[in-house]
Amino acid sequence: MTALHDAILRDVTLRDGLQLTGKALDVQTRVDLARTLLAAGVPELEIGSMARPDLVPPMAGSLDVVAELTPEELERCWIWVATPRHVEKAIAAGARNVQYCFSASDAHNEANIGRLTEDSVAAMPQAIDMIREAGGRIQLCIATAFTCPFDGPVDPARVRGIVADPRTVEADDIVLADTLGQAHPAQVSDLFRTVDAAGRRLVFHGHDTWGMGVANSLAAIEAGAHMVDGALGGLGGCPFAPGASGNTSSEDLLFATRPDYLTPKLLGTLVEAGETLLAELGETSRSKTAQGARSKAPAFEWVIGGTGQ
């Protein structure tokens, strides 16, 4: 069991947050946002993807973002990859941490990556060898770990089998993704309690489609997750998963878990960063915390302009 305040937030605004938006952000804007988040104390970020730009246009220029960041900044950043070739290109650009992702369900893996799940598993040892040679870290990310938009519920035994597969056990972390946001807290808790992490960090990546994003994240933490993913304003979703909506809000996760570095002033800074980003993208915030921070209750220290500011 992980204490709530010890859970690490990874902000995924710059990858999963952006990939469904209709407007692409320029490289400098993305670099500036990454530095704002890092300076605020957010421990880890996902900053881009090796997905084909013609299929996921907002991810174009991800390697340019990598090239602009310092080695020290990149130690806290992750790039989404799906093949060893992706890993090779990311390393060449300066990345050292990659999230190797595929789906538990074959139907979604074919829609998202163009191959069967077994093919992705079979290629993972090569990806692991490449990142080890570069001195970096690699995560095993299992998308559709709970439900698939094409096949429906996913058998937890299939997820546990992928985690225990000899070809994946050298990953540093295990990310279990509620890609569609259809899971509920008891379901999340059960899966996290029964997955054998074998010393690896457990990460929960949740979406808020059915309003369970924060509840599911807290359930994952209480069941042993070390890190949870979120995006500013609850932005984002998977372009190859019909029915998926935004990520769990980073602001909401921070307000719920209260990590040691979080102060009312810092939360206000992140709320404002999210507001600026969403205004530029023409998107609406889904964050309840961001709404609360703008409420007219100045005696509450977490309200922007209140006693804690």
Secondary structure, DSSP 8 states (H G I E B T S, - for coil): ---GGG-EEEE-IIIIITTT-SS---HHHHHHHHHHHHHTT--EEEEEE-S-TTTSGGGTTHHHHHHHS-HHHHTTEEEEESSHHHHHHHHHHT--EEEEEEESSHHHHHHHTSS-HHHHHHHHHHHHHHHHHTT-EEEEEEESSSEETTTEE--HHHHHHHHH-TTTTT-SEEEEEETTS---HHHHHHHHHHS--TT-EEEEEEB-TTS-HHHHHHHHHHTT-SEEEEBGGG----TTSTT---B-BHHHHHHHH--TT--HHHHHHHHHHHHHHHHHHT-----HHHHHHTSS-TTSTTSTTSTT-
